[in-house]
């Protein structure tokens, strides 16, 4: 199949240098053409933060 999305080692932090909190720790996944993907987790587990990232193509 054809890979249409590849996400590797995503991390997200909140706060200031002296008071930093890690909201997302090392998320990686691939999506193939034709696949349906869902993100599941408990309330407050930062699911929305996963998709509110500024993603840069390197």
PEMOBEL-V957227 format. One record per pair of residues at least 4 apart in sequence whose C-alpha atoms are under 8 Angstrom apart, sorted by the first residue. I is the first residue (numbers start at 1). GAP is how many residues later the second one is. D is the distance in Angstrom with one decimal. If there is no record, write none. Layout:
# PEMOBEL-V957227
i:I gap:GAP d:D
i:I gap:GAP d:D
This chain:
# PEMOBEL-V957227
i:1 gap:31 d:6.2
i:1 gap:32 d:6.6
i:2 gap:30 d:5.5
i:2 gap:31 d:5.4
i:3 gap:27 d:6.9
i:3 gap:28 d:5.9
i:3 gap:29 d:4.3
i:3 gap:30 d:6.0
i:4 gap:26 d:7.8
i:4 gap:27 d:5.9
i:4 gap:28 d:5.5
i:4 gap:29 d:5.8
i:5 gap:25 d:5.6
i:5 gap:26 d:5.1
i:5 gap:27 d:7.0
i:6 gap:22 d:7.7
i:6 gap:23 d:6.1
i:6 gap:24 d:4.4
i:6 gap:25 d:6.5
i:7 gap:20 d:7.5
i:7 gap:21 d:5.1
i:7 gap:22 d:5.2
i:7 gap:23 d:6.1
i:8 gap:18 d:7.6
i:8 gap:19 d:6.5
i:8 gap:20 d:4.2
i:8 gap:21 d:6.5
i:9 gap:16 d:7.8
i:9 gap:17 d:4.4
i:9 gap:18 d:5.1
i:9 gap:19 d:5.3
i:10 gap:14 d:7.2
i:10 gap:15 d:6.7
i:10 gap:16 d:5.0
i:10 gap:17 d:5.0
i:10 gap:18 d:6.6
i:11 gap:11 d:7.4
i:11 gap:12 d:7.5
i:11 gap:13 d:4.9
i:11 gap:14 d:4.9
i:11 gap:15 d:5.4
i:11 gap:16 d:7.0
i:12 gap:10 d:5.9
i:12 gap:11 d:5.5
i:12 gap:12 d:5.0
i:12 gap:13 d:7.0
i:12 gap:41 d:7.9
i:13 gap:7 d:6.6
i:13 gap:8 d:5.5
i:13 gap:9 d:4.4
i:13 gap:10 d:5.6
i:13 gap:11 d:7.1
i:14 gap:6 d:5.8
i:14 gap:7 d:5.3
i:14 gap:8 d:6.4
i:14 gap:9 d:6.9
i:15 gap:4 d:5.7
i:15 gap:5 d:4.7
i:15 gap:6 d:6.3
i:16 gap:4 d:5.4
i:23 gap:23 d:6.8
i:23 gap:26 d:7.8
i:24 gap:22 d:7.2
i:24 gap:25 d:7.6
i:24 gap:26 d:7.2
i:31 gap:4 d:6.5
i:31 gap:6 d:7.4
i:39 gap:8 d:6.7
i:40 gap:7 d:7.3
i:41 gap:4 d:6.1
i:41 gap:6 d:6.9
i:46 gap:4 d:6.8
i:47 gap:4 d:7.5
i:48 gap:4 d:6.4
i:49 gap:4 d:6.7
